[in-house]
Amino acid sequence: MSSNPQHEVEAEVDFIAEQNSEEFKELRKTHRSFVFPMAIFFLLWYFAYVIMADYFHDFMSIKVWGNINMGILLGLLQFVSTFAITAAYVRFSNNKLDPKAKKIRERLEKKGA
């Protein structure tokens, strides 16, 4: 027997069966339902900014306030959108993913006990 109790629990759990369980599949589906659309949105937004910076000089040069132009403003909005996406994911995870993961974890811990 191993002196590591965590190793003993892992030996008793059939991870392939758990991965194929309906609860785990639902957790993955829920996770992907947020991550994939948000990743696509962010990549489109990022590449739109890069393309505008390269091909739409007149638009990006429009003065908004003082020396602040559209290019700087949209560049700063890249940071804002990153933080907004992070906050949205944390909220989504706390409300949707964590409860489902907790159920699975508790079930696995009971099997391992």
C-alpha positions as CSV (number, residue, x, y, z in Angstrom):
1,M,0.0,0.0,0.0
2,S,1.1,3.5,-0.7
3,S,1.8,5.9,2.1
4,N,0.0,8.6,0.1
5,P,-3.8,8.6,0.9
6,Q,-4.5,10.6,-2.2
7,H,-3.0,7.9,-4.3
8,E,-5.1,5.2,-2.7
9,V,-8.3,7.2,-3.5
10,E,-7.2,7.6,-7.1
11,A,-6.7,3.8,-7.4
12,E,-10.3,3.1,-6.4
13,V,-11.9,5.6,-8.8
14,D,-12.6,4.5,-12.4
15,F,-11.8,7.8,-14.1
16,I,-12.8,6.6,-17.5
17,A,-16.2,5.7,-16.2
18,E,-16.6,9.0,-14.5
19,Q,-15.5,10.9,-17.7
20,N,-18.2,9.0,-19.6
21,S,-20.9,9.7,-16.9
22,E,-23.8,11.9,-17.8
23,E,-23.0,14.4,-15.1
24,F,-19.5,14.9,-16.4
25,K,-20.7,15.2,-20.0
26,E,-23.2,17.9,-18.8
27,L,-20.4,19.8,-17.0
28,R,-18.2,19.8,-20.1
29,K,-21.2,20.9,-22.3
30,T,-22.0,23.7,-19.9
31,H,-18.3,24.8,-19.9
32,R,-18.0,24.7,-23.6
33,S,-21.3,26.6,-24.1
34,F,-19.6,29.7,-22.5
35,V,-15.9,29.3,-23.5
36,F,-16.2,28.6,-27.2
37,P,-18.6,31.5,-28.1
38,M,-16.6,33.9,-25.9
39,A,-13.3,32.9,-27.4
40,I,-14.7,33.4,-30.9
41,F,-16.1,36.8,-29.9
42,F,-12.8,37.9,-28.4
43,L,-10.7,36.7,-31.3
44,L,-13.0,38.4,-33.8
45,W,-12.8,41.6,-31.8
46,Y,-9.0,41.4,-31.5
47,F,-8.4,40.7,-35.2
48,A,-10.9,43.5,-36.2
49,Y,-8.8,45.9,-34.2
50,V,-5.5,44.7,-35.8
51,I,-7.1,44.9,-39.3
52,M,-8.5,48.4,-38.6
53,A,-5.1,49.5,-37.4
54,D,-3.5,48.3,-40.5
55,Y,-6.0,49.2,-43.2
56,F,-8.2,52.0,-41.8
57,H,-5.7,54.7,-40.9
58,D,-8.1,57.5,-41.4
59,F,-10.7,56.0,-39.0
60,M,-8.1,55.1,-36.4
61,S,-6.7,58.6,-36.6
62,I,-10.0,60.4,-35.7
63,K,-9.4,62.6,-32.7
64,V,-11.8,61.8,-29.9
65,W,-10.5,64.0,-27.1
66,G,-7.2,65.9,-27.1
67,N,-4.5,63.6,-28.4
68,I,-6.7,60.5,-27.8
69,N,-7.7,59.0,-31.1
70,M,-9.9,56.0,-32.1
71,G,-6.8,53.7,-32.3
72,I,-5.8,54.4,-28.7
73,L,-9.4,54.3,-27.5
74,L,-10.1,50.9,-29.2
75,G,-6.7,49.6,-28.0
76,L,-7.7,50.4,-24.4
77,L,-11.1,48.8,-24.9
78,Q,-9.2,45.6,-25.7
79,F,-8.0,45.6,-22.1
80,V,-11.5,46.5,-20.8
81,S,-13.0,43.6,-22.8
82,T,-10.5,41.2,-21.4
83,F,-11.4,42.1,-17.8
84,A,-15.1,42.0,-18.7
85,I,-14.8,38.5,-20.2
86,T,-12.8,37.4,-17.1
87,A,-15.5,38.8,-14.8
88,A,-18.2,37.1,-16.8
89,Y,-16.4,33.8,-16.7
90,V,-16.0,33.9,-13.0
91,R,-19.7,34.7,-12.5
92,F,-20.6,31.9,-14.9
93,S,-18.3,29.5,-13.2
94,N,-19.6,30.3,-9.8
95,N,-23.2,30.0,-10.8
96,K,-23.2,27.2,-13.3
97,L,-20.0,25.1,-13.3
98,D,-19.0,25.0,-9.6
99,P,-22.3,23.5,-8.4
100,K,-22.1,20.7,-11.0
101,A,-18.4,20.1,-10.3
102,K,-19.1,20.0,-6.5
103,K,-21.6,17.2,-7.0
104,I,-19.2,15.2,-9.0
105,R,-16.4,15.8,-6.6
106,E,-18.5,14.8,-3.6
107,R,-19.6,11.6,-5.4
108,L,-16.0,10.7,-6.2
109,E,-14.9,11.4,-2.6
110,K,-17.6,9.0,-1.3
111,K,-16.4,6.3,-3.7
112,G,-12.9,6.8,-2.5
113,A,-13.7,6.8,1.2
